[in-house]
Amino acid sequence: MPRNSKTIAIIVAARYASRCFLGKPLARINDLTMINRDARIPEHVQSFGGDVLMTPATCKNGTERVLRAAGMLATTSGW
């Protein structure tokens, strides 16, 4: 990896089964989608070359999902 390169992680704290907006992670915004825990999500992210890290369904809210994902990234090789 070049000395100037940086690794960027984007954490989207959204669930497909959201009570407020069912299907939110796959909703189209300017013809693009958001992302979350559903079998369709990893397939969608990988279709454009992205890597997927899924948090447990036991996370109570978005804050807990972001904290868990950040912790998982911190222990993942390459991050």
C-alpha positions in Angstrom: 0.0 0.0 0.0 1.4 3.4 -0.9 2.6 5.6 2.0 -0.1 8.2 1.3 -3.1 5.8 1.0 -5.7 5.7 3.7 -8.3 3.0 4.5 -11.9 4.3 4.9 -14.7 2.5 6.6 -18.3 3.6 6.2 -20.7 2.3 8.9 -24.4 2.5 8.1 -26.5 1.9 11.3 -29.6 0.9 9.5 -31.7 -2.3 9.6 -33.9 -3.7 6.8 -36.6 -4.4 9.4 -36.6 -0.8 10.7 -39.9 0.1 12.4 -39.8 3.6 11.0 -38.9 2.8 7.4 -39.2 -0.8 6.4 -36.6 -1.6 3.7 -34.6 1.6 4.3 -31.2 0.2 3.5 -32.3 -0.7 0.0 -34.4 2.4 -0.6 -33.2 4.2 -3.7 -31.8 7.7 -3.2 -30.6 9.3 -6.5 -30.7 5.8 -7.9 -28.3 4.5 -5.2 -29.1 2.4 -2.1 -28.1 2.5 1.6 -27.1 -0.8 3.3 -27.9 -3.5 6.5 -28.7 -7.0 8.0 -30.6 -8.9 5.4 -29.4 -11.6 2.9 -29.9 -9.1 0.1 -27.5 -6.6 1.6 -24.2 -8.5 1.4 -25.0 -9.5 -2.2 -25.7 -5.9 -3.1 -22.6 -4.5 -1.5 -20.4 -7.2 -3.0 -21.9 -6.5 -6.4 -20.0 -3.2 -6.6 -16.8 -4.5 -4.9 -17.6 -3.5 -1.3 -16.7 -5.5 1.8 -19.4 -6.4 4.3 -19.3 -6.5 8.1 -22.6 -7.5 9.7 -23.3 -6.7 13.4 -25.4 -9.1 15.5 -29.2 -8.8 15.4 -29.1 -8.4 19.2 -27.8 -4.8 18.9 -30.6 -2.6 20.4 -30.1 0.5 18.3 -28.0 2.3 15.7 -25.5 3.6 18.3 -24.9 0.0 19.6 -24.5 -1.2 16.0 -21.9 1.5 15.2 -20.0 0.8 18.4 -20.0 -3.0 17.7 -18.9 -2.5 14.0 -16.1 -0.2 15.0 -14.9 -2.8 17.5 -15.1 -5.5 14.9 -13.1 -3.3 12.5 -10.4 -2.6 15.1 -9.8 -6.4 15.4 -9.9 -7.1 11.7 -6.6 -7.5 9.8 -6.0 -4.5 7.5 -7.9 -1.9 9.5 
